[in-house]
Amino acid sequence: MPKYGGSPATWNVCLFFFQSMLLVGYFYIHLFTIRIARKWQLILQVSLWIASIVILPVSFLDHPFYAEGSIRVASHLFRALLSEVAIPFVLLAATAPLVQYWYSKSSGKSPYFLYSVSNLGSATGLILYPLFIEPRYSLSEQQGIWISCFVAYGVCLFFIGLQRNVASCAIEVVGECHPTSKVTWKQRTWWFVLSLIPSNLLLGVTFYLSQNIAAVPFLWMLPLLLYLT
């Protein structure tokens, strides 16, 4: 990533990639929970984790770099992100809603506090990286730490899935909640449009700050931090 420089365009492309893959991860887990049988859910998720391990470590050095024009650089950066980190990122993006789904099915309790925990973890990582990790570790050391954490994540996910399967078999479902009316496509479209507002505001405010205030990475963090919290 350093070869792309610290320009606002680089940050905005990464933000756009983050938002796009987050949407893909949520859509994947939606289909995952309604189409995949319970006994296959853990197997599929662990298989994707293994596939992610295979393509690691991430290295952008294999991609030829073209410096002619910001549009060319931005498109090249986005393609590099897709080829290198799309699968691990989609897997991580899908983890929060998946664990919430497993928790609700195995315990019968509301899982939405886990959403706050997930955002808190993301915000904590966003703060700790520039203040603690980046100044103290080289890129190769950071890569090793990230891969180690990703391996630990997969192991934890595996045991959570096993525990969920055991708990689900032990719980007798007393009743299920059914919607009083069918959700129309008009409502679905409206919800989707509303969800685009904070995402567009995040990109727009970040672009405005970097173009009209100062091109300072610490300043770019503020909109994303507000978005997560």
For each residue, the residues with C-beta under 8 A, 3 or more apart:
1: 4 10 60
2: 5 139
3: 60 65
4: 1 7 10 60 65 73 77
5: 2 10
6: 10 11 215 217
7: 4 10 11 70 215
8: 11 12 206 207 210 211 215 220
9: 12 13 70 73 74
10: 1 4 5 6 7 13 14 77
11: 6 7 8 14 15 206 210 217 220
12: 8 9 15 16 203 206 207 210
13: 9 10 16 17 74 77 78 81
14: 10 11 17 18 77 81
15: 11 12 18 19 202 203 206 224
16: 12 13 19 20 78 203
17: 13 14 20 21 78 81 82 89
18: 14 15 21 22 89
19: 15 16 22 23 199 202 203
20: 16 17 23 24
21: 17 18 24 25 86 89 90 93
22: 18 19 25 26 93
23: 19 20 26 27
24: 20 21 27 28 90 93
25: 21 22 28 29 89 90 91 92 93 94
26: 22 23 29 30 93 94 97
27: 23 24 30 31
28: 24 25 31 32 90 94
29: 25 26 32 33 94 97 98 101
30: 26 27 33 34 97
31: 27 28 34 35 36
32: 28 29 35 36 41 44 45 94 98
33: 29 30 36 41 98 101
34: 30 31
35: 31 32
36: 31 32 33 40 41 44
37: 40 41
38: 41 165 168
39: 42 43 165
40: 36 37 43 44
41: 32 33 36 37 38 44 45 98 161
42: 39 45 46 158 161 162 164 165
43: 39 40 46 47
44: 32 36 40 41 47 48
45: 32 41 42 48 49 91 94 98 157 161
46: 42 43 49 50 154 157 158 161
47: 43 44 50 51
48: 44 45 51 52 87 91
49: 45 46 52 53 91 153 154 157
50: 46 47 53 54 154
51: 47 48 54 55 87
52: 48 49 55 56 87 88 91 150
53: 49 50 56 150 151 154
54: 50 51
55: 51 52 58 84 87 88
56: 52 53 88 147 150
57: 143 147
58: 55 84 85 143
59: 62 84
60: 1 3 4 63 80 84
61:
62: 59
63: 60 76 79 80 83
64:
65: 3 4 76
66: 72 73 76
67: 73
68: 72
69: 72 73
70: 7 9 73 74
71: 74 75
72: 66 68 69 75 76
73: 4 9 66 67 69 70 76 77
74: 9 13 70 71 77 78
75: 71 72 78 79
76: 63 65 66 72 73 79 80
77: 4 10 13 14 73 74 80 81
78: 13 16 17 74 75 81 82
79: 63 75 76 82 83
80: 60 63 76 77 83 84
81: 13 14 17 77 78 84 85 86
82: 17 78 79 86
83: 63 79 80 86
84: 55 58 59 60 80 81
85: 58 81 88 89
86: 21 81 82 83 89 90
87: 48 51 52 55 90 91
88: 52 55 56 85 91 92 150
89: 17 18 21 25 85 86 92 93
90: 21 24 25 28 86 87 93 94
91: 25 45 48 49 52 87 88 94 95
92: 25 88 89 95 153
93: 21 22 24 25 26 89 90 96
94: 25 26 28 29 32 45 90 91 97 98
95: 91 92 98 99 118 153 157
96: 93 99 100 114 115 118
97: 26 29 30 94 100 101
98: 29 32 33 41 45 94 95 101 102
99: 95 96 102 103 111 114 160
100: 96 97 103 104 111 112 114 115
101: 29 33 97 98 104 105 111
102: 98 99 105 106 160 161 164
103: 99 100 106 107 109 111 114 164
104: 100 101 107 108 109 110 111
105: 101 102 108 164 168
106: 102 103 163 164 167 168 171
107: 103 104 167 171
108: 104 105 171 173
109: 103 104
110: 104 113
111: 99 100 101 103 104 114 115
112: 100 115 116
113: 110 116 117
114: 96 99 100 103 111 117 118
115: 96 100 111 112 118 119
116: 112 113 119 120
117: 113 114 120 121
118: 95 96 114 115 121 122
119: 115 116 122 123 228 229
120: 116 117 123 124 229
121: 117 118 124 125
122: 118 119 125 126 228
123: 119 120 126 127 225 228 229
124: 120 121 127 128
125: 121 122 128 129
126: 122 123 129 221 224 225 228
127: 123 124 130 131 221 225
128: 124 125 131 132 133
129: 125 126 132 133 134
130: 127 133 134 135 217 218 221
131: 127 128 135
132: 128 129 135 136
133: 128 129 130 136 137 142 145
134: 129 130 137 142
135: 130 131 132
136: 132 133
137: 133 134 141 142 145
138: 141 142
139: 2 142 143
140: 143 144
141: 137 138 144 145
142: 133 134 137 138 139 145 146
143: 57 58 139 140 146 147
144: 140 141 147 148
145: 133 137 141 142 148 149
146: 142 143 149 150
147: 56 57 143 144 150 151
148: 144 145 151 152
149: 145 146 152 153
150: 52 53 56 88 146 147 153 154
151: 53 147 148 154 155
152: 148 149 155 156
153: 49 92 95 149 150 156 157
154: 46 49 50 53 150 151 157 158
155: 151 152 158 159
156: 152 153 159 160
157: 45 46 49 95 153 154 160 161
158: 42 46 154 155 161 162
159: 155 156 162 163
160: 99 102 156 157 163 164
161: 41 42 45 46 102 157 158 164 165
162: 42 158 159 165 166
163: 106 159 160 166 167
164: 42 102 103 105 106 160 161 167 168
165: 38 39 42 161 162 168 169
166: 162 163 169 170
167: 106 107 163 164 170 171
168: 38 105 106 164 165 171
169: 165 166
170: 166 167
171: 106 107 108 167 168
172:
173: 108 176
174:
175:
176: 173
177:
178:
179: 182 183
180:
181:
182: 179
183: 179 187 188
184: 187 188
185: 188 189
186: 189 190
187: 183 184 190 191
188: 183 184 185 191 192
189: 185 186 192 193
190: 186 187 193 194
191: 187 188 194 195
192: 188 189 195 196
193: 189 190 196 197
194: 190 191 197
195: 191 192 198 199
196: 192 193 199 200
197: 193 194 200 201
198: 195 201 202 227
199: 19 195 196 202 203
200: 196 197 203 204
201: 197 198 204 205 223
202: 15 19 198 199 205 206 223 224 227
203: 12 15 16 19 199 200 206 207
204: 200 201 207 208
205: 201 202 208 209 223
206: 8 11 12 15 202 203 209 210 220 223 224
207: 8 12 203 204 210 211
208: 204 205 211 212 213
209: 205 206 212 213 214 219 220 222 223
210: 8 11 12 206 207 213 214 215 219 220
211: 8 207 208 215
212: 208 209
213: 208 209 210 219
214: 209 210 219
215: 6 7 8 210 211
216: 219 220
217: 6 11 130 220 221
218: 130 221 222
219: 209 210 213 214 216 222
220: 8 11 206 209 210 216 217 223 224
221: 126 127 130 217 218 224 225
222: 209 218 219 225 226
223: 201 202 205 206 209 220 226 227
224: 15 126 202 206 220 221 227 228
225: 123 126 127 221 222 228 229
226: 222 223 229
227: 198 202 223 224
228: 119 122 123 126 224 225
229: 119 120 123 225 226
